[in-house]
Amino acid sequence: MHIILMRHGEAVPFAPNDADRTLTPKGKSQAMNTGSQLKRGGWSPEAVYCSTLIRAQQTAELVIDVMRLDVIANKVEGITPEDDWVDAITMIENRASNNSLFVFHQPIL
């Protein structure tokens, strides 16, 4: 089993609601570069999970696109910056398949 924990790409510093912060152009590039590196390394996730926040969803979707995966970004609760890392570990234990990618936030990562 291989599990990759990834932080979302760089996000805009401000938005009316923190959950609505989107990736910057640099953040999009970071996500695509990570996807390319994972693909070159021969690793392919069977499942991709991300938080419900826009920046994590965008990161997961960009990685999926670059890697040309036939999976969706599964949005899960409990892995936002305000959540407890213990809950995040439990979520990983409950959802991880043979090869899984999780897109997280600080301070969990």
N, C-alpha and C positions, 0 to 999 in steps of 0.2 A: 504494500500500500504506500502510495506517495501522496502527501498532502502539501500543497503550496499555500502559504499565507502571504497575501499581497496587500500592501496599502494602496489606496486609490491614488491616482495621479494628482498633480498640483491643481488646486481649486481656486476659484476667485476668492479674495479675502472676505468679501461682504455680499450679503443678499438680505432681503427683508426677513427671510426665514432661513436659518442655518441649513435645514433639510433641502433647500432649493439651490444651494451653491453648486455651480457647474464647473466642469474642468476648464482650465485655461488652454490655449493652444499648446503650451509646454506640457501640461498634464495629459492632453490627448496623445502627444508624441511619446511621452513616457509610457503610457499604457500600450501603445502600438509597438514600441521597442521591446517591452517586456514580453508581449505575445510573440514577437519575432524570435527572441532569444529562446523562449520555451519551445517553440516549434523547431528551431535549429537543433536544439538539444534532444529532440526526439520524444519529448514528453507530451502526452495528450490527455487532458482531463476527461473523465466520463461525466462529471458534473461540475457546474460552476455555481457558486453561491455568493451573494452580495447583500449588503444592507439595503434598507428601504430608502436611503438617501441618494439623491440624484447623482452625485459625484462618484459614488461606488458603482451604481448601475451603469453609468457611462463607461467607467473603466472596464467593468466586466464585459460589456457589449463590444468594446473595441478589441479586447483580447480575443474574444470569441470570433470576431470578424477576421482579424489578422491570422489567426490559427486555422480558419476555415473549419470550425467545429460544428457538428450537428447536435448542438445542445442549446439550451436557453439559460439566461441568467436567472437563477432562482432567488427571488427576494425573500429574505428571512428577517424576522425581528430579533432583537437582542444583541446586535453587534454594532450599534451606533456609538459615537464617542461618549455618550452619557451612560452607557450600559456597563455592567460589571464584567470583568474578564472571566470570572468563574462561569457566568452564564454563557459566555462565548465558547469556552472549552466544552461545556455540556452540549451546546449546539453542534460543535464539530464532531464530538463523539457520536451523537445521534444521527448525523447526516452524512458523514464521510463514507464515500464508496472507495473502490480500489484506488482510483486517482481522482482527487478533488482539488479544485482551486477555490479559495475563499478570499474575497476582497473586503478588507477591514478598514478601520480608522485608527488614528491615535486616540487615546493612549492604550487601546487594547493590544496593538502591535508594538 
